[in-house]
Amino acid sequence: MISSEKKIGDSKIISTELVLPHHTNQLGNLLGGQLMHWIDICAALASGKHSQRVCVTASVDRIDFHQAIKLGNAVTLYASVNRVFKTSMEVGVKVFAQSFKEGIKVHSNTAYLTFVAVDEAGNPVKTIQAIPETEEEKRRYDEALKRREHRLQTRSKKD
């Protein structure tokens, strides 16, 4: 049986990838599209783990590129559901690039995505509420509502 609420901490996903030559551009930096793919997969896993359903990407708010990621770096992605609305949920992903050779680990990217839980026919369904516990989770929970309101305002201006 599926619960009506779940702690945010119970749905976190950590994924690590190695930047190989076929992931890079001519400068030896990780391709943005490759990173976006890894972010989408990690966020999909977190939303699916939280909702106990298949979740599909509804939107990508933004992906901030703070630091280039180089060939040979380990890329660790931390995904967490920030807040659940009715059928949608915001997932935040923090990305860190690490050079084992140089002993350096940097926060390279941040992304916010919206996922929707769907049934077997692909129709949106109400999903499990997210309960924040830590101060950081509560902050992200509150900020997710502000980002959602901004998304909805921006969308209505385009219509």
C-alpha positions in Angstrom: 0.0 0.0 0.0 1.2 3.5 -0.9 1.5 6.0 2.0 0.0 9.5 1.8 3.2 11.1 2.9 6.9 10.4 3.1 10.0 12.1 4.6 12.1 14.0 2.0 15.2 12.2 3.3 13.8 8.8 2.4 13.8 9.7 -1.3 17.3 11.1 -1.9 19.4 9.7 -4.7 23.2 9.9 -5.1 24.7 9.0 -8.5 28.3 9.1 -9.6 29.6 9.2 -13.2 33.1 9.4 -14.7 33.8 11.9 -17.4 35.2 9.9 -20.4 36.5 11.3 -23.7 33.1 10.7 -25.5 31.4 12.9 -22.9 33.6 16.0 -23.7 33.8 18.9 -26.1 37.0 20.0 -28.0 38.3 21.7 -24.8 38.1 18.6 -22.7 35.1 19.8 -20.8 32.0 17.8 -20.1 29.2 18.5 -22.7 26.3 20.4 -21.2 23.9 18.0 -22.8 25.5 15.0 -21.2 25.3 16.6 -17.8 21.7 17.5 -18.4 21.0 13.8 -19.3 22.7 12.7 -16.0 20.7 15.3 -14.1 17.4 14.2 -15.6 18.1 10.5 -14.8 19.1 11.2 -11.2 16.0 13.5 -10.7 13.7 10.9 -12.3 15.0 8.3 -9.9 14.4 10.6 -6.9 10.9 11.4 -7.9 10.1 7.8 -8.7 11.6 6.7 -5.3 9.4 9.3 -3.6 6.2 8.6 -5.4 6.6 4.9 -5.9 5.5 5.5 -9.5 6.9 6.2 -12.9 7.6 9.9 -13.1 8.1 12.0 -16.3 9.9 15.3 -16.8 7.5 18.1 -17.1 9.9 21.0 -17.1 13.5 22.0 -16.4 13.5 25.4 -14.6 17.1 26.1 -14.8 20.6 24.6 -14.8 23.3 26.8 -13.5 26.8 26.1 -14.7 29.2 27.4 -12.0 32.4 25.5 -13.0 33.6 23.6 -16.0 33.9 19.8 -15.4 37.0 18.3 -17.0 37.8 14.9 -18.6 38.6 12.4 -15.9 36.6 14.1 -13.2 34.1 12.1 -11.1 30.7 13.8 -11.2 28.5 13.2 -8.2 24.8 14.2 -8.4 22.6 14.6 -5.3 18.9 14.6 -6.1 16.1 15.3 -3.7 12.4 16.0 -3.9 12.0 19.6 -2.6 8.2 19.8 -2.5 5.2 17.9 -3.9 2.1 19.8 -5.2 -0.8 17.7 -6.5 0.6 15.6 -9.3 3.8 17.4 -9.8 6.9 17.7 -7.6 10.0 19.8 -7.8 13.3 18.0 -7.6 16.6 19.8 -6.9 19.9 18.4 -8.1 23.3 19.5 -6.9 26.3 18.5 -8.9 29.9 18.2 -7.7 33.0 17.6 -9.8 35.9 15.9 -8.2 39.5 15.4 -9.4 40.9 12.6 -7.4 44.4 13.4 -8.9 44.3 17.0 -7.7 42.3 16.3 -4.5 39.7 18.9 -5.4 35.9 18.8 -5.2 33.8 21.7 -6.4 30.1 22.5 -6.6 29.8 22.8 -10.3 26.0 22.9 -11.1 22.5 23.3 -9.6 19.3 22.3 -11.4 15.6 22.4 -10.6 13.2 20.1 -12.5 9.5 19.4 -12.3 8.3 15.8 -12.5 4.8 14.4 -12.7 3.8 11.0 -11.4 1.8 9.0 -13.9 -0.3 5.8 -13.9 0.1 2.9 -16.3 -1.8 4.8 -19.0 0.5 7.8 -18.6 -2.1 10.0 -16.9 -1.0 12.3 -14.1 -1.9 11.1 -10.6 -1.9 12.6 -7.2 1.3 11.7 -5.4 2.7 11.3 -1.9 3.3 14.5 0.1 6.9 15.3 1.0 7.6 16.0 4.7 10.7 18.2 5.3 12.6 17.5 8.5 15.9 19.3 8.5 16.4 23.0 8.3 17.9 22.7 4.8 14.9 20.6 3.7 12.5 23.2 5.1 14.3 26.0 3.3 14.2 24.1 0.0 10.5 23.2 0.6 9.7 26.9 1.0 11.8 28.0 -1.9 10.2 25.4 -4.2 6.8 27.1 -3.7 8.2 30.4 -4.7 9.8 28.9 -7.8 6.5 27.2 -8.7 4.6 30.5 -8.3 7.1 32.1 -10.6 6.8 29.3 -13.2 3.0 29.6 -13.2 3.2 33.4 -13.6 5.6 33.1 -16.4 3.5 30.4 -18.1 0.3 32.5 -17.9 2.1 35.5 -19.5 3.0 33.4 -22.5 -0.6 32.2 -23.1 
